[in-house]
Amino acid sequence: MGKDEASDDAPALAVLELLAQESPPSAFEELLHRGRRQPLPPGQLAELERATRLALDIHSSANQRRQREAVMAALVDTVHDMTTPYDPDGLLKVITSRARRLIGFDMAYISLRKPDGGSYIHSSDGDTTALNVGLVVEESRGLGEMAQDKGAPFWTADYLNDDRIPHGKGVDEVVRAEGLHAIMAVPIFQGSNPIGALYGADRVVRHFTPNEISVMRSLADFASVALERAHLLDRTQTEIAELEASGLKARGTIARMAYLNDVRSRLIAQVLDGSDLRDVATTAAEALGATLAVVDAHGRILTTTEEGASFDEALTHRAALETHAARGPVALSETLWATPVSAGMEHLGVVLLRVAQPPGPEAQRFFRFVAQAVALLLVVQRSTAVAAGPIRDEFLEGLLAGPARAPQQLATRARQLGLDPDGPYVVVLARPEGSEHGKAVVWASSYAYRHSGLKTVNSCSIVLLLPGSDASAAAQAVSDELSPLLGRPVTVGAAGPADGLGSVSAVYQEAQRCLDAMIALDGAGSTASMDELGFLGVLLSDDHDVEGFVASVIGPVLDHDAERSAGLVPTIEAYFTSGNSPTRAAAALHVHPNTVVRRLERITELLGAGWQKPGRSVDVQLALRLARARDVLRRRRAPGPGGQAEASWK
């Protein structure tokens, strides 16, 4: 190439050299200025100008390409960051930080909409005051509200001086405090609904390029997807936690069901093994963690797991009615539940459950099963009593006829039947008034079995031999249970106690005489024991226990006179002789009427109120006569030192 050609090509070569060296635009401008100052020939100058323009275009395109590559790389990094598990709050902070660094904003922040309108600044990056985060943006105020309402980006080169924007006092104060001018807001969507806005702001007045706006929209879109993913992850984690809690609860329920099923098996085993009602109730109460009581069809407590527990009769009656109607557990109160005990159509009673909190469905099903187990036990006991009845009846019939066996044989046989041969026993005779004799016999078998006694039947009465020493209480208990069962009165007579099984025959005879006396005295349907018949009991008894009768009726008065010579016995005699007149009694005793009144008050203290009433006064007068006759006989048997008998009272 010649010199002229080289000089012709010099301007273009110089431009290419600068372009290859990636020189800044100012270097190209300087080269053009030098060519104009030389000056270059018009043709070369025009070529230099054209080459410079092309080089600047190439330089600008290369810079834009590099910038797009940097933006794309930053966007990829942002997307990668958003794939990391974040909670929603942490993710919003990552987005603001990325937006600020990606575009070079002085400050970036995010607002979220409130359910009741308006929005608030959730997170911020690059702020210099504490005013931004938490700021409440009034509805329809600021760029963010505009962007969300229109669903498109909004921006301004100088926020405070832009009258197109509906300004809010709080937002303007923050913008002024942070020294912001250029602000851009891009909406963040969830589905098709705007949920907030992403902001970029600079502290200088400037216009945003389309590329910057596009990048911000991409970031907002990424934020929308990432937020949805974060919320979904958060909901998933919550659902997983709920499932784990439900699983734990289900495992607890299954374990509880397995435990209750095991207790069900134990209850059935107890029933079949012949356990008593209290053992069954205790096992059930421990499984339920509560207090349990079994009440019969007449409201009487058969057993309870709480010592001293008592239930109002009205409450037990209500429990029987409501459970029978519901055919299952019912709540009588917040802490008291009841369920019926039935065998077919026969109502046997109620199971009561006292709890600290209402039982759940599984506990209620178990409670119902407990009632079934109790019903089964009661039926088994009744069946056992009926099945063993002939043998036990035969043994009792032998006792009533008289001890034909030797004492040792009697004791051996008694122990085989579960009886104490030397214990105290009472004999109770019950005569149903009506045609329910068969039903009463079945009941008597169960009653005797439950009370560890014996039963048999004579021509018109049921005979019960029961452990105990209170014949009156035993007679009343039999009447209280049998009369409601039959729905009609039952005449009940009793005697005892017998000192061991060897003397049952004699006590039976007394009970028979007691029952005969009650019927003869028109006492059908009533209840009494030989002791309660007063002097009639003395007349009817075999041993004619005069001493015991006198002591039981006026013993305290005799003892008082023996100790203090108070003249109470003569006062009682004079009182009855004078027709219950204290004044005439005082005249007969030659004492002041007030003295008689005081003595009568003392007698009442010793004998109790009511000794002057007709029923008891007969016993008192008879006891006085027997005591005086006894005293006369004693004086006749034991004369004093002077050969005369001495009186024991005056």
Secondary structure, DSSP 8 states (H G I E B T S, - for coil): --HHHHHHHHHHHHHHHHHHTT--HHHHHHHHHHHHHTT--HHHHHHHHHHHHHHHHHHHHHHHHHHHHHHHHHHHHHHHHHHS---HHHHHHHHHHHHHHHHT-SEEEEEEE-TTSSEEEEEEES-SSSSSTT-EE-TT-HHHHHHHHHTS-EEESSGGG-TTS---HHHHHHHHHHT--EEEEEEEEETTEEEEEEEEEESS-----HHHHHHHHHHHHHHHHHHHHHHHHHHHHHHHHHHHHHHHHHHHHHHHHHHHHHHHHHHHHHHHHT--HHHHHHHHHHHHTSEEEEEETTS-EEEESSTT----HHHHHHHHHHHHHHTS-EESSSSEEEEEEEETTEEEEEEEEE-SS---HHHHHHHHHHHHHHHHHHHHHHHHHHHTHHHHHHHHHHHHH---S-HHHHHHHHHHTT--TTSEEEEEEEEESSS-HHHHHHHHHHHHHHTT-EEEE-SS-EEEEEE-S-HHHHHHHHHHHHHHHHTS-EEEEEEEEEESGGGHHHHHHHHHHHHHHHHHTT-TT-EEETGGGTHHHHHHSSS--HHHHHHHHHHHHHHHHHHH---HHHHHHHHHHTTS-HHHHHHHHTS-HHHHHHHHHHHHHHH-TTTTSHHHHHHHHHHHHHHHHHHHHHHHHSB-TTSSB--S--
